[in-house]
Amino acid sequence: MRLHVLGSSGGYPASDNPSTGFLLEHGATRLWIDAGNGTFAVLQRLTDFTQLDALVLSHLHPDHCADLYSLHIALRYRVDGALRLPLYGPPGTLEALGGLLGADGAENLGATFPFHAVDAGDTVEVGDFRLRFLRTDHPGHTLAIRAETDAGTLTYSADTGPNADLAGFAQGSDLLVCEATYQEGKVGAPVHLTARQAGETARHAGVRELAVTHVWPTFDPQIAVVEARSAAGDIPVRWARSGEVFTVGSGPAAEI
C-alpha cells in the first residue's frame, strides 16, 4: 500500500502546501481521500483522475472537500463524455455541498457522484480496501478512516479534538496519519490536537509509524515533528509534506 500526500496544510493552503488530501493505492485500487483546496492539481500530476475508484471525504469543511467541485466539473463536462465516480462521506454530504450549485445542486452532484453514506461503526469494501470509520471530536460530522488491505493498515485521524478514542481505533496500524494542528504554547479551540497529543496517540495505539498532518500554515512543521517525537516513544515520526510518499505494510503497490 502506498500513500501519496497531495496536501497537508491545516485550515487553509500554505504557499507551498495545499490543504488536506491523499492518494491511497494498493493493487489496482486508487482512492482519493479528502479533497482540500489545491489537491486536485497535485493529484493530476500523479494519476489520471478518470481512473480513480472512489473519493472518500472525512467531513465537509472546505479544507477537506472544496476540490470536489473541480472534480465534478472535470468529470461531468468531459469532451469525451461524462463519467461518474463513487463518493463515500458522512450522511447529508450531497445536500450540504449541493447548496452552492443551486436548487437542484444535490441532484446535480449525485449525477456525477453515486453517493454512499458512511458513519461510525460502518465497514465498506472498495476495491482492494476495507474501510472502517470512527466519529471524531470535531465540529460537524467528522469521521476518522481506517484502511485495511492484505498488505497492512493505515489510519487517518481526519480532524479531531482529544476526546475521541483515536488510539483504540488506530490500534496496531502500520501508519497513523494524525492531525497535529497545534504546538506547545500555540493552542486554539480544543477541536484539534497538538503535535504532542498526536505522538501520545501513536504510542498508545502501538502503531509502527506516525505521520503528522494538518499543521497550521504559519507554524513550523519541523517543530511539530520534534514535539510529536517527544511523546511517541520509539515510533518513527515524519511530516506528511505535500509530495511525500509513505509505504504502508508490505506487498505490491500499483505503479503510477
C-alpha positions as CSV (number, residue, x, y, z in Angstrom):
1,M,0.0,0.0,0.0
2,R,1.2,3.5,-0.8
3,L,0.0,6.9,0.5
4,H,0.8,9.9,-1.6
5,V,0.4,13.2,0.2
6,L,-1.3,15.8,-2.0
7,G,-1.5,18.4,0.7
8,S,-1.4,18.7,4.5
9,S,-1.9,22.3,5.4
10,G,-4.4,22.9,8.3
11,G,-7.3,25.3,7.8
12,Y,-6.2,26.9,4.5
13,P,-3.5,26.3,1.9
14,A,0.1,27.5,2.6
15,S,2.1,29.0,-0.3
16,D,3.8,25.6,-0.9
17,N,1.3,23.2,0.6
18,P,-2.3,22.6,-0.4
19,S,-5.0,21.8,2.1
20,T,-5.6,18.2,3.1
21,G,-5.8,15.4,0.6
22,F,-4.2,12.0,-0.1
23,L,-4.0,9.4,-2.9
24,L,-4.1,5.9,-1.4
25,E,-3.3,3.0,-3.7
26,H,-3.0,-0.8,-3.4
27,G,-3.1,-3.4,-6.1
28,A,-5.4,-2.0,-8.8
29,T,-7.4,0.3,-6.5
30,R,-6.9,4.1,-6.1
31,L,-8.7,6.2,-3.6
32,W,-8.7,10.0,-3.2
33,I,-9.1,10.7,0.5
34,D,-10.2,14.2,1.3
35,A,-10.2,16.9,-1.4
36,G,-8.9,20.1,0.2
37,N,-8.2,23.3,-1.7
38,G,-5.4,22.8,-4.2
39,T,-5.2,19.0,-4.0
40,F,-6.8,18.2,-7.4
41,A,-3.9,19.9,-9.2
42,V,-1.4,17.8,-7.4
43,L,-3.4,14.6,-7.9
44,Q,-3.3,15.2,-11.7
45,R,0.5,15.1,-11.6
46,L,0.3,11.6,-10.2
47,T,-2.5,9.8,-11.9
48,D,-5.4,10.1,-14.4
49,F,-8.3,11.2,-12.3
50,T,-10.7,9.3,-14.6
51,Q,-9.1,6.1,-13.3
52,L,-9.9,6.7,-9.6
53,D,-12.0,4.1,-7.9
54,A,-13.6,6.4,-5.3
55,L,-13.5,9.7,-3.5
56,V,-13.7,9.4,0.3
57,L,-14.5,12.5,2.4
58,S,-13.9,12.6,6.2
59,H,-16.0,15.7,6.6
60,L,-17.4,18.8,4.9
61,H,-15.1,21.6,5.9
62,P,-13.7,23.3,2.8
63,D,-10.1,22.5,3.6
64,H,-11.1,18.8,3.2
65,C,-13.7,18.9,0.4
66,A,-13.5,22.1,-1.7
67,D,-11.8,20.4,-4.7
68,L,-14.8,18.1,-5.1
69,Y,-16.3,20.9,-7.2
70,S,-13.4,20.9,-9.6
71,L,-13.6,17.2,-9.9
72,H,-17.3,17.4,-10.6
73,I,-16.7,19.8,-13.5
74,A,-13.9,17.7,-14.8
75,L,-16.0,14.5,-14.8
76,R,-19.3,15.8,-15.9
77,Y,-18.3,18.1,-18.7
78,R,-15.5,15.9,-20.3
79,V,-15.3,16.4,-24.1
80,D,-15.2,12.6,-24.4
81,G,-18.4,12.1,-22.3
82,A,-19.4,12.4,-18.7
83,L,-18.0,10.0,-16.1
84,R,-19.2,9.0,-12.7
85,L,-17.2,8.3,-9.5
86,P,-18.4,6.7,-6.3
87,L,-18.4,9.1,-3.3
88,Y,-18.2,8.0,0.3
89,G,-18.8,10.5,3.0
90,P,-20.9,11.5,6.1
91,P,-24.7,11.4,5.9
92,G,-26.1,14.5,4.1
93,T,-23.0,15.2,2.0
94,L,-24.8,15.8,-1.3
95,E,-27.4,18.1,0.3
96,A,-24.7,20.1,2.1
97,L,-22.3,20.5,-0.8
98,G,-25.0,20.9,-3.4
99,G,-26.2,24.2,-2.0
100,L,-23.5,26.1,-4.0
101,L,-24.9,24.7,-7.2
102,G,-28.4,25.9,-6.9
103,A,-31.8,24.5,-6.1
104,D,-31.1,21.2,-7.8
105,G,-27.5,21.1,-6.5
106,A,-27.7,17.8,-4.7
107,E,-29.2,16.1,-7.7
108,N,-26.6,17.7,-9.9
109,L,-23.7,16.3,-7.7
110,G,-25.4,13.0,-7.5
111,A,-25.4,12.7,-11.2
112,T,-21.6,12.7,-11.0
113,F,-21.0,11.1,-7.7
114,P,-23.1,8.0,-6.8
115,F,-23.2,8.6,-3.1
116,H,-22.7,6.1,-0.3
117,A,-23.3,7.5,3.2
118,V,-20.9,6.1,5.9
119,D,-20.9,6.6,9.6
120,A,-19.2,5.4,12.8
121,G,-19.0,1.6,13.0
122,D,-19.6,1.1,9.3
123,T,-17.3,-1.2,7.2
124,V,-17.3,-0.9,3.4
125,E,-15.3,-2.7,0.7
126,V,-13.9,-0.5,-2.0
127,G,-11.7,-2.5,-4.4
128,D,-8.7,-3.9,-2.5
129,F,-9.6,-1.8,0.6
130,R,-11.7,-2.5,3.6
131,L,-12.7,0.9,5.2
132,R,-13.8,1.4,8.7
133,F,-15.0,4.7,10.3
134,L,-14.9,6.4,13.7
135,R,-16.8,9.6,14.7
136,T,-14.2,12.1,15.9
137,D,-14.2,15.1,18.3
138,H,-14.7,17.9,15.8
139,P,-17.5,20.2,14.8
140,G,-19.7,18.8,12.0
141,H,-20.0,15.1,11.2
142,T,-16.3,14.1,11.0
143,L,-15.0,10.6,10.5
144,A,-11.6,9.1,11.0
145,I,-10.8,6.4,8.4
146,R,-9.1,3.0,8.9
147,A,-8.0,1.4,5.6
148,E,-7.1,-2.2,5.7
149,T,-5.5,-4.4,3.0
150,D,-3.7,-7.7,2.8
151,A,-0.5,-5.7,3.0
152,G,-1.1,-3.6,6.0
153,T,-3.3,-1.0,7.8
154,L,-3.4,2.8,7.7
155,T,-5.4,5.0,10.0
156,Y,-6.2,8.6,9.2
157,S,-7.4,10.8,12.1
158,A,-9.2,13.4,10.0
159,D,-9.8,16.4,12.2
160,T,-10.3,15.7,15.9
161,G,-10.0,17.1,19.4
162,P,-8.7,14.9,22.2
163,N,-12.0,13.3,23.2
164,A,-12.3,10.6,20.6
165,D,-10.9,7.1,21.0
166,L,-8.5,7.5,18.1
167,A,-5.8,5.3,19.8
168,G,-8.3,2.5,20.1
169,F,-9.4,2.9,16.5
170,A,-5.8,3.0,15.2
171,Q,-4.6,0.1,17.4
172,G,-1.8,-1.8,15.7
173,S,-1.8,0.2,12.5
174,D,1.3,0.3,10.3
175,L,0.8,4.0,9.7
176,L,-1.1,6.6,11.7
177,V,-1.7,9.9,9.7
178,C,-2.6,12.2,12.6
179,E,-3.6,15.8,12.7
180,A,-1.2,18.0,14.7
181,T,-2.7,21.4,14.2
182,Y,-1.3,23.0,17.4
183,Q,2.0,23.3,19.1
184,E,3.1,23.9,22.7
185,G,2.1,27.5,23.6
186,K,0.1,27.8,20.4
187,V,-3.2,26.1,21.1
188,G,-6.6,27.3,20.0
189,A,-10.1,25.8,20.5
190,P,-10.0,22.1,21.7
191,V,-11.3,20.8,18.4
192,H,-7.8,19.8,17.1
193,L,-4.8,18.1,18.5
194,T,-1.3,19.4,19.4
195,A,1.7,17.6,17.9
196,R,2.4,16.2,21.4
197,Q,-1.1,14.7,21.6
198,A,-0.6,13.2,18.2
199,G,2.6,11.5,19.5
200,E,0.8,10.3,22.6
201,T,-2.0,8.8,20.5
202,A,0.5,6.9,18.3
203,R,2.3,5.5,21.3
204,H,-1.0,4.4,23.0
205,A,-2.1,2.8,19.7
206,G,1.1,0.9,19.2
207,V,1.5,2.0,15.6
208,R,4.6,1.3,13.5
209,E,4.9,4.9,12.2
210,L,3.4,8.3,12.7
211,A,2.9,11.0,10.0
212,V,1.8,14.4,11.4
213,T,-0.5,16.4,9.2
214,H,-2.9,19.4,9.3
215,V,-0.2,21.7,10.8
216,W,-1.4,25.3,10.9
217,P,0.1,27.1,7.9
218,T,2.0,29.7,10.0
219,F,3.6,27.1,12.2
220,D,6.9,25.3,11.5
221,P,6.1,21.6,10.7
222,Q,9.5,20.5,11.9
223,I,8.7,21.7,15.4
224,A,5.5,19.6,15.1
225,V,7.7,16.6,14.3
226,V,10.0,17.3,17.3
227,E,7.1,17.7,19.7
228,A,5.4,14.6,18.4
229,R,8.6,12.6,18.7
230,S,9.0,13.7,22.3
231,A,5.7,11.8,23.1
232,A,5.8,8.9,20.6
233,G,8.5,6.8,22.3
234,D,10.4,4.8,19.7
235,I,7.9,5.3,16.9
236,P,9.3,7.0,13.8
237,V,7.7,10.3,13.1
238,R,7.6,12.2,9.8
239,W,5.8,15.2,8.5
240,A,3.2,14.5,5.8
241,R,4.5,17.2,3.5
242,S,3.0,17.6,0.0
243,G,4.8,15.2,-2.3
244,E,5.8,12.8,0.4
245,V,5.1,9.1,-0.2
246,F,4.6,6.5,2.6
247,T,4.9,2.8,2.1
248,V,2.4,1.1,4.4
249,G,3.0,-2.5,5.4
250,S,4.3,-4.8,2.7
251,G,3.2,-6.3,-0.6
252,P,2.9,-4.9,-4.2
253,A,1.7,-1.4,-4.9
254,A,0.4,-0.1,-8.2
255,E,2.8,1.9,-10.4
256,I,2.0,5.5,-11.3
